[in-house]
Amino acid sequence: MNISHIEHLGIAVKSLEQAIPYYEQILGLKCYAIEEVADQKVKTAFFKAGQTKIELLEPTGPESTIAKFIEKRGEGIHHIAFAVDNLQKSLDEVAEKGVQLIDKAPRGGAEGLEIAFLHPKSTIGVLTELCQDPKNNAE
């Protein structure tokens, strides 16, 4: 697997409306995109801090995995996402090494990225997302 950089940190929040002002007014970051990912039952807001993005995740319904996360653990860091050059190859590689996959194949995510998650039971308790920009297709 070839990780090029941390793509983003995902942070679960109850309300984008309440969370965005903290990132903009206190931290001085600018929200550059808000997007709903309907199939994941989440609304996202993105900020850039250097080369790394911060993704705020607001659940759009009680059945959302983000709603369940907040109910169980409260607001806070939800996942770390790494950019890879070939997502399916990376998934196959970590599966061969015994990592439990949440997603066995890439699926669509925010900002047009292809994404897949690795189960935190196999990643030292950290929900890990692998991302690939389909515009940067690997060989």
C-alpha positions as CSV (number, residue, x, y, z in Angstrom):
1,M,0.0,0.0,0.0
2,N,1.3,3.4,-0.9
3,I,0.0,6.2,1.5
4,S,0.8,9.6,0.1
5,H,-0.7,11.7,3.0
6,I,-3.4,12.2,5.6
7,E,-6.4,13.0,3.4
8,H,-8.5,14.3,6.3
9,L,-9.6,13.9,9.9
10,G,-13.3,13.1,10.4
11,I,-14.9,14.8,13.4
12,A,-18.5,13.8,14.5
13,V,-20.6,16.8,15.5
14,K,-24.3,17.2,16.4
15,S,-24.7,20.3,14.4
16,L,-22.6,21.9,11.6
17,E,-24.4,25.2,12.3
18,Q,-22.9,25.2,15.8
19,A,-19.5,23.6,15.0
20,I,-18.5,25.7,11.9
21,P,-18.2,29.0,13.9
22,Y,-15.6,27.4,16.2
23,Y,-13.4,26.4,13.3
24,E,-13.9,29.7,11.4
25,Q,-14.0,32.3,14.2
26,I,-11.8,30.7,16.8
27,L,-9.3,28.7,14.8
28,G,-9.4,31.0,11.7
29,L,-10.0,28.2,9.2
30,K,-12.4,28.7,6.3
31,C,-15.2,26.3,5.5
32,Y,-14.8,25.7,1.7
33,A,-17.5,23.1,1.1
34,I,-20.7,21.7,2.6
35,E,-22.1,18.5,1.1
36,E,-24.7,15.9,2.0
37,V,-23.8,12.3,1.3
38,A,-27.3,10.8,1.3
39,D,-26.4,7.1,1.2
40,Q,-24.2,7.6,4.3
41,K,-26.9,9.7,6.1
42,V,-24.4,12.5,6.8
43,K,-23.9,16.2,6.0
44,T,-20.2,17.3,5.8
45,A,-18.3,20.5,6.1
46,F,-14.7,20.8,5.0
47,F,-11.8,23.0,6.1
48,K,-8.1,23.0,5.2
49,A,-5.3,23.1,7.7
50,G,-2.1,23.1,5.7
51,Q,-2.3,20.1,3.3
52,T,-4.7,18.2,5.6
53,K,-8.5,18.6,5.6
54,I,-10.8,18.6,8.5
55,E,-14.2,17.0,7.8
56,L,-17.1,17.7,10.2
57,L,-19.8,15.1,10.0
58,E,-23.3,15.8,11.1
59,P,-25.9,12.9,11.1
60,T,-29.0,13.5,9.0
61,G,-31.0,10.9,10.8
62,P,-31.0,8.8,14.0
63,E,-30.0,5.6,12.0
64,S,-26.8,7.3,10.7
65,T,-23.5,5.7,11.9
66,I,-22.5,9.2,13.0
67,A,-25.6,9.6,15.1
68,K,-24.9,6.2,16.7
69,F,-21.3,7.2,17.3
70,I,-22.3,10.5,19.0
71,E,-24.9,8.7,21.1
72,K,-22.3,6.2,22.3
73,R,-19.1,8.3,22.5
74,G,-20.1,11.9,22.2
75,E,-18.8,14.4,19.7
76,G,-15.2,14.2,18.7
77,I,-12.7,12.5,16.4
78,H,-14.4,9.8,14.4
79,H,-11.8,8.6,11.9
80,I,-8.5,9.3,10.1
81,A,-8.4,9.1,6.4
82,F,-5.3,8.3,4.3
83,A,-4.9,8.9,0.6
84,V,-3.7,5.9,-1.4
85,D,-2.9,5.5,-5.0
86,N,-4.9,2.3,-5.7
87,L,-7.8,1.8,-3.3
88,Q,-8.9,-1.7,-4.3
89,K,-5.3,-3.0,-4.3
90,S,-4.8,-1.4,-0.8
91,L,-7.9,-3.1,0.5
92,D,-6.8,-6.5,-0.8
93,E,-3.4,-6.0,0.7
94,V,-4.6,-5.2,4.2
95,A,-7.2,-8.0,4.1
96,E,-4.4,-10.5,3.2
97,K,-2.6,-9.2,6.4
98,G,-5.7,-10.0,8.5
99,V,-7.3,-6.6,8.8
100,Q,-11.1,-6.7,9.1
101,L,-12.7,-4.6,6.3
102,I,-15.9,-2.7,6.7
103,D,-15.9,-2.1,3.0
104,K,-14.5,-4.9,0.7
105,A,-14.8,-2.6,-2.3
106,P,-14.6,1.1,-2.8
107,R,-17.7,3.3,-2.6
108,G,-18.5,6.9,-3.2
109,G,-17.7,9.5,-0.6
110,A,-17.7,13.2,-0.1
111,E,-15.8,15.4,-2.6
112,G,-16.1,12.7,-5.2
113,L,-13.5,10.5,-3.6
114,E,-13.7,6.7,-3.6
115,I,-13.5,5.5,0.0
116,A,-13.4,2.4,2.1
117,F,-13.2,1.8,5.9
118,L,-11.1,-0.6,7.9
119,H,-12.7,-1.9,11.2
120,P,-11.3,-0.4,14.4
121,K,-11.1,-3.8,15.9
122,S,-8.2,-4.4,13.5
123,T,-6.6,-1.0,13.6
124,I,-5.7,-0.5,17.2
125,G,-9.1,1.1,17.9
126,V,-8.9,3.8,15.3
127,L,-11.6,3.8,12.5
128,T,-9.4,4.1,9.4
129,E,-10.6,5.3,6.0
130,L,-8.6,4.8,2.8
131,C,-9.4,7.3,0.0
132,Q,-8.6,7.6,-3.7
133,D,-9.3,10.4,-6.0
134,P,-10.7,8.7,-9.1
135,K,-9.1,11.5,-11.2
136,N,-5.8,10.1,-10.1
137,N,-6.3,6.6,-11.3
138,A,-3.5,4.2,-10.5
139,E,-2.1,1.8,-13.1
